[in-house]
Amino acid sequence: MGTTLTIKFLKYNASSRYLHIFYTNGKADLYHPVPAFIYDNMMRCNDKAAFVQKYLEYDLHFKHISLE
């Protein structure tokens, strides 16, 4: 069973469609191109880390860069 990640901070740029996510363990993720409706849905969600894992992490439509 994996370690649960907690989001510390996130930043979204609607014009460039980049989503930056920073976690409490120091890890950071960058996703592109993320449509505004995906970001809006994530902001409405109580568990943002679960949303990222379900809708962004394994979606082949988004480029993903992870910094550890």
FIGU-107969 format. One record per residue (C-alpha): residue number from 1; x, y, z. Coordinates in nm, 4 decimals. Layout:
BEGIN
<numi pos="NUM" px="X" py="Y" pz="Z"/>
...
This chain:
BEGIN
<numi pos="1" px="0.0000" py="0.0000" pz="0.0000"/>
<numi pos="2" px="0.1428" py="0.3376" pz="-0.1024"/>
<numi pos="3" px="0.2027" py="0.6468" pz="0.1018"/>
<numi pos="4" px="-0.0806" py="0.8992" pz="0.1022"/>
<numi pos="5" px="0.0212" py="1.2355" pz="-0.0401"/>
<numi pos="6" px="-0.1121" py="1.5628" pz="0.0956"/>
<numi pos="7" px="-0.1186" py="1.8691" pz="-0.1262"/>
<numi pos="8" px="0.0509" py="2.1690" pz="0.0320"/>
<numi pos="9" px="0.0023" py="2.4224" pz="-0.2472"/>
<numi pos="10" px="-0.1175" py="2.4316" pz="-0.6051"/>
<numi pos="11" px="-0.1026" py="2.6882" pz="-0.8788"/>
<numi pos="12" px="-0.2929" py="2.6976" pz="-1.2081"/>
<numi pos="13" px="-0.2424" py="2.9244" pz="-1.5082"/>
<numi pos="14" px="-0.5579" py="2.9304" pz="-1.7215"/>
<numi pos="15" px="-0.3917" py="3.0897" pz="-2.0247"/>
<numi pos="16" px="-0.1045" py="2.8381" pz="-2.0475"/>
<numi pos="17" px="-0.3064" py="2.5504" pz="-1.8876"/>
<numi pos="18" px="-0.0174" py="2.4488" pz="-1.6593"/>
<numi pos="19" px="-0.1033" py="2.3004" pz="-1.3202"/>
<numi pos="20" px="0.1732" py="2.2953" pz="-1.0567"/>
<numi pos="21" px="0.1146" py="2.0804" pz="-0.7488"/>
<numi pos="22" px="0.3424" py="2.0822" pz="-0.4433"/>
<numi pos="23" px="0.3115" py="1.8126" pz="-0.1749"/>
<numi pos="24" px="0.4021" py="1.8185" pz="0.1946"/>
<numi pos="25" px="0.6778" py="1.5579" pz="0.1391"/>
<numi pos="26" px="0.8658" py="1.7917" pz="-0.0986"/>
<numi pos="27" px="0.7513" py="1.6262" pz="-0.4214"/>
<numi pos="28" px="0.6187" py="1.8489" pz="-0.7008"/>
<numi pos="29" px="0.4197" py="1.7669" pz="-1.0139"/>
<numi pos="30" px="0.3568" py="1.9652" pz="-1.3297"/>
<numi pos="31" px="0.0676" py="1.8788" pz="-1.5627"/>
<numi pos="32" px="-0.0074" py="2.0239" pz="-1.9069"/>
<numi pos="33" px="-0.2458" py="2.0940" pz="-2.0813"/>
<numi pos="34" px="-0.5073" py="2.0934" pz="-1.8051"/>
<numi pos="35" px="-0.8416" py="2.2461" pz="-1.9097"/>
<numi pos="36" px="-1.0007" py="2.4978" pz="-1.6751"/>
<numi pos="37" px="-1.2986" py="2.2687" pz="-1.6052"/>
<numi pos="38" px="-1.0639" py="1.9992" pz="-1.4670"/>
<numi pos="39" px="-0.9034" py="2.2544" pz="-1.2333"/>
<numi pos="40" px="-1.2454" py="2.3895" pz="-1.1295"/>
<numi pos="41" px="-1.3684" py="2.0372" pz="-1.0500"/>
<numi pos="42" px="-1.0537" py="1.9696" pz="-0.8477"/>
<numi pos="43" px="-1.1065" py="2.2871" pz="-0.6439"/>
<numi pos="44" px="-1.4614" py="2.1717" pz="-0.5571"/>
<numi pos="45" px="-1.3354" py="1.8334" pz="-0.4387"/>
<numi pos="46" px="-1.2603" py="1.7708" pz="-0.0692"/>
<numi pos="47" px="-0.9751" py="1.5249" pz="-0.1327"/>
<numi pos="48" px="-0.7627" py="1.6951" pz="-0.3976"/>
<numi pos="49" px="-0.4844" py="1.4348" pz="-0.3820"/>
<numi pos="50" px="-0.7357" py="1.1577" pz="-0.4605"/>
<numi pos="51" px="-0.8710" py="1.3687" pz="-0.7480"/>
<numi pos="52" px="-0.5190" py="1.4092" pz="-0.8883"/>
<numi pos="53" px="-0.4553" py="1.0369" pz="-0.8641"/>
<numi pos="54" px="-0.7870" py="0.9434" pz="-1.0254"/>
<numi pos="55" px="-0.8157" py="1.2043" pz="-1.3014"/>
<numi pos="56" px="-0.4663" py="1.3395" pz="-1.3769"/>
<numi pos="57" px="-0.1936" py="1.0955" pz="-1.2791"/>
<numi pos="58" px="-0.2872" py="0.8170" pz="-1.5203"/>
<numi pos="59" px="-0.4541" py="1.0227" pz="-1.7957"/>
<numi pos="60" px="-0.2585" py="0.9955" pz="-2.1182"/>
<numi pos="61" px="-0.3869" py="1.3330" pz="-2.2414"/>
<numi pos="62" px="-0.1730" py="1.5264" pz="-1.9938"/>
<numi pos="63" px="0.2029" py="1.5635" pz="-2.0023"/>
<numi pos="64" px="0.3394" py="1.4989" pz="-1.6548"/>
<numi pos="65" px="0.6705" py="1.5972" pz="-1.5000"/>
<numi pos="66" px="0.7465" py="1.4889" pz="-1.1450"/>
<numi pos="67" px="1.0196" py="1.6378" pz="-0.9250"/>
<numi pos="68" px="1.1254" py="1.4434" pz="-0.6187"/>
